[in-house]
């Protein structure tokens, strides 16, 4: 390796390294270390705190509530999202004549911004006279009752992620070698057999990826809540990052902000680590 | 069997298309349509004034400029850093290549929303609150774009690089006149993705802008006050206008995006 080439390479990598360290690595390491320190409200370090900030955090009733809300959201959102996107992509994987526009519409939610979609959902589920109630013959005050508000958030989440998950699954279905499917057909396999024993295992990689990305997104959900419910009614949609957002920017609570921040980065990383472990084990087989 | 497939897909289609169609329908509702005891599906008459009002929002010029400006700035920063980085990884040999790659990949595990406050403090101490650069900077690095481009650059012929060096062309000349044209579609995909993701981002611009005139469109549409006045028609009209551009882009580029994804899936 020539010295000149090394120096040149470092210079070219500098912009990436600066952006990555200033806006990703430094903030994470800083919160991680600060979360272990005792810091007063004006930012002065008073000493080492060990895990006492964390102990305090877990005793906080609002934080406990936010964990439960986040888990509830995740357990509702991930299965529904996976089921619907898998269904849509399976149904349209083999081209149907004239279905081009259908594919485009399934993909179209990627073009709608988070705030735009959230405002539309706010209107769709607005009060007892909402259009959703009229069409389904219901009498629910969606955004002012605990569980319905959570459900609205789940539906919104599915809509927001639908386009990208659909196109990822659709392209992996279509990347399957057609000869394999034809061979199975000639051997007399039913289309259900082909789907469950050949197609589904072959797209499992991508399906797993969309599931784990959905879990990660669900654990980190905050922006739609700020627009849709502001954590209400009765804190029933107050997720962990919403709690973090309020504590950090409205109450200015440093200990809470550092500990929650650290915990959430670690949990998101954990989800991705579990994913890559499963991924590698599947590859070895 | 095929009939069942078509029926189920059409039902699903209705579910997914409904929010978009309803948004368009509501954007034409006259004010009186919102006071009825049952919500309407279609407007009683087409109220085009909603669009007039959406276009005459106070400060709308600033919002458009801020959204486009910060997204364009972020896209340029991202392209600049990622192209140079990918070039180094794909064409040069240097000490610590693996270590640097690992450091950059580590960012994939750190979600922006979870370090929101720290980044706010950084931007604030750089005196970049309420600026385009402040909105753009934390959103303009993406390790996944770097990987994508490195893979793409690696697959192009190294002979061209050696030949262009023999001819005395510098690296920048080689990148701009050979490497980028060869990898046009990936670069285009990264640019669109960068622009759209910054343009459509909500939480970070919300946190980092305080002055009304510094806000982006995505923030502004949630604060128009139309909703509070029961003026949902104008609110929806502004959302329709805002989405229109990206809907058109998505429809145009759908085939290309699929192609790029298919290639990506085959590489693995």
HADDOCK unambig.tbl for C-alpha pairs under 7 A between the chains (distance, minus, plus):
assign (segid A and resid 1 and name CA) (segid B and resid 93 and name CA) 6.23 0.50 0.50
assign (segid A and resid 1 and name CA) (segid B and resid 94 and name CA) 6.20 0.50 0.50
assign (segid A and resid 5 and name CA) (segid B and resid 92 and name CA) 6.81 0.50 0.50
assign (segid A and resid 5 and name CA) (segid B and resid 93 and name CA) 6.96 0.50 0.50
assign (segid A and resid 5 and name CA) (segid B and resid 94 and name CA) 6.75 0.50 0.50
assign (segid A and resid 6 and name CA) (segid B and resid 93 and name CA) 6.84 0.50 0.50
assign (segid A and resid 6 and name CA) (segid B and resid 94 and name CA) 4.59 0.50 0.50
assign (segid A and resid 6 and name CA) (segid B and resid 95 and name CA) 6.66 0.50 0.50
assign (segid A and resid 9 and name CA) (segid B and resid 88 and name CA) 5.22 0.50 0.50
assign (segid A and resid 9 and name CA) (segid B and resid 92 and name CA) 6.55 0.50 0.50
assign (segid A and resid 9 and name CA) (segid B and resid 94 and name CA) 6.74 0.50 0.50
assign (segid A and resid 12 and name CA) (segid B and resid 84 and name CA) 5.17 0.50 0.50
assign (segid A and resid 12 and name CA) (segid B and resid 85 and name CA) 5.75 0.50 0.50
assign (segid A and resid 12 and name CA) (segid B and resid 88 and name CA) 6.31 0.50 0.50
assign (segid A and resid 13 and name CA) (segid B and resid 84 and name CA) 6.55 0.50 0.50
assign (segid A and resid 13 and name CA) (segid B and resid 85 and name CA) 4.78 0.50 0.50
assign (segid A and resid 13 and name CA) (segid B and resid 88 and name CA) 6.85 0.50 0.50
assign (segid A and resid 15 and name CA) (segid B and resid 81 and name CA) 5.13 0.50 0.50
assign (segid A and resid 16 and name CA) (segid B and resid 81 and name CA) 5.30 0.50 0.50
assign (segid A and resid 16 and name CA) (segid B and resid 82 and name CA) 6.67 0.50 0.50
assign (segid A and resid 16 and name CA) (segid B and resid 85 and name CA) 6.50 0.50 0.50
assign (segid A and resid 16 and name CA) (segid B and resid 141 and name CA) 7.00 0.50 0.50
assign (segid A and resid 17 and name CA) (segid B and resid 104 and name CA) 7.00 0.50 0.50
assign (segid A and resid 19 and name CA) (segid B and resid 141 and name CA) 6.20 0.50 0.50
assign (segid A and resid 20 and name CA) (segid B and resid 104 and name CA) 6.40 0.50 0.50
assign (segid A and resid 20 and name CA) (segid B and resid 107 and name CA) 6.62 0.50 0.50
assign (segid A and resid 20 and name CA) (segid B and resid 141 and name CA) 6.69 0.50 0.50
assign (segid A and resid 23 and name CA) (segid B and resid 119 and name CA) 6.25 0.50 0.50
assign (segid A and resid 23 and name CA) (segid B and resid 138 and name CA) 5.49 0.50 0.50
assign (segid A and resid 24 and name CA) (segid B and resid 107 and name CA) 5.88 0.50 0.50
assign (segid A and resid 24 and name CA) (segid B and resid 110 and name CA) 6.44 0.50 0.50
assign (segid A and resid 25 and name CA) (segid B and resid 107 and name CA) 6.86 0.50 0.50
assign (segid A and resid 27 and name CA) (segid B and resid 115 and name CA) 6.42 0.50 0.50
assign (segid A and resid 27 and name CA) (segid B and resid 118 and name CA) 5.38 0.50 0.50
assign (segid A and resid 27 and name CA) (segid B and resid 119 and name CA) 6.54 0.50 0.50
assign (segid A and resid 28 and name CA) (segid B and resid 115 and name CA) 6.59 0.50 0.50
assign (segid A and resid 88 and name CA) (segid B and resid 9 and name CA) 6.37 0.50 0.50
assign (segid A and resid 91 and name CA) (segid B and resid 5 and name CA) 5.81 0.50 0.50
assign (segid A and resid 91 and name CA) (segid B and resid 9 and name CA) 6.44 0.50 0.50
assign (segid A and resid 104 and name CA) (segid B and resid 251 and name CA) 6.69 0.50 0.50
assign (segid A and resid 105 and name CA) (segid B and resid 17 and name CA) 6.75 0.50 0.50
assign (segid A and resid 106 and name CA) (segid B and resid 13 and name CA) 6.77 0.50 0.50
assign (segid A and resid 106 and name CA) (segid B and resid 16 and name CA) 6.74 0.50 0.50
assign (segid A and resid 108 and name CA) (segid B and resid 247 and name CA) 6.78 0.50 0.50
assign (segid A and resid 108 and name CA) (segid B and resid 250 and name CA) 6.99 0.50 0.50
assign (segid A and resid 111 and name CA) (segid B and resid 243 and name CA) 6.69 0.50 0.50
assign (segid A and resid 111 and name CA) (segid B and resid 246 and name CA) 5.18 0.50 0.50
assign (segid A and resid 111 and name CA) (segid B and resid 247 and name CA) 5.18 0.50 0.50
assign (segid A and resid 111 and name CA) (segid B and resid 250 and name CA) 6.38 0.50 0.50
assign (segid A and resid 112 and name CA) (segid B and resid 243 and name CA) 5.66 0.50 0.50
assign (segid A and resid 113 and name CA) (segid B and resid 200 and name CA) 5.35 0.50 0.50
assign (segid A and resid 114 and name CA) (segid B and resid 200 and name CA) 6.98 0.50 0.50
assign (segid A and resid 115 and name CA) (segid B and resid 202 and name CA) 6.92 0.50 0.50
assign (segid A and resid 115 and name CA) (segid B and resid 218 and name CA) 6.09 0.50 0.50
assign (segid A and resid 115 and name CA) (segid B and resid 222 and name CA) 6.91 0.50 0.50
assign (segid A and resid 116 and name CA) (segid B and resid 239 and name CA) 5.52 0.50 0.50
assign (segid A and resid 120 and name CA) (segid B and resid 19 and name CA) 6.63 0.50 0.50
assign (segid A and resid 120 and name CA) (segid B and resid 23 and name CA) 5.92 0.50 0.50
assign (segid A and resid 129 and name CA) (segid B and resid 37 and name CA) 6.25 0.50 0.50
assign (segid A and resid 129 and name CA) (segid B and resid 38 and name CA) 5.22 0.50 0.50
assign (segid A and resid 129 and name CA) (segid B and resid 39 and name CA) 5.55 0.50 0.50
assign (segid A and resid 130 and name CA) (segid B and resid 39 and name CA) 5.50 0.50 0.50
assign (segid A and resid 131 and name CA) (segid B and resid 39 and name CA) 4.98 0.50 0.50
assign (segid A and resid 131 and name CA) (segid B and resid 40 and name CA) 6.75 0.50 0.50
assign (segid A and resid 134 and name CA) (segid B and resid 38 and name CA) 6.70 0.50 0.50
assign (segid A and resid 134 and name CA) (segid B and resid 39 and name CA) 6.68 0.50 0.50
assign (segid A and resid 159 and name CA) (segid B and resid 16 and name CA) 6.79 0.50 0.50
assign (segid A and resid 171 and name CA) (segid B and resid 258 and name CA) 6.54 0.50 0.50
assign (segid A and resid 171 and name CA) (segid B and resid 261 and name CA) 6.87 0.50 0.50
assign (segid A and resid 171 and name CA) (segid B and resid 262 and name CA) 5.87 0.50 0.50
assign (segid A and resid 172 and name CA) (segid B and resid 265 and name CA) 6.89 0.50 0.50
assign (segid A and resid 175 and name CA) (segid B and resid 262 and name CA) 6.48 0.50 0.50
assign (segid A and resid 223 and name CA) (segid B and resid 202 and name CA) 6.95 0.50 0.50
assign (segid A and resid 223 and name CA) (segid B and resid 203 and name CA) 5.78 0.50 0.50
assign (segid A and resid 248 and name CA) (segid B and resid 117 and name CA) 6.56 0.50 0.50
assign (segid A and resid 261 and name CA) (segid B and resid 114 and name CA) 5.23 0.50 0.50
assign (segid A and resid 261 and name CA) (segid B and resid 115 and name CA) 5.90 0.50 0.50
assign (segid A and resid 264 and name CA) (segid B and resid 114 and name CA) 6.10 0.50 0.50
assign (segid A and resid 265 and name CA) (segid B and resid 110 and name CA) 5.59 0.50 0.50
assign (segid A and resid 265 and name CA) (segid B and resid 111 and name CA) 6.51 0.50 0.50
assign (segid A and resid 265 and name CA) (segid B and resid 114 and name CA) 6.14 0.50 0.50
assign (segid A and resid 268 and name CA) (segid B and resid 109 and name CA) 6.71 0.50 0.50
assign (segid A and resid 269 and name CA) (segid B and resid 109 and name CA) 4.91 0.50 0.50
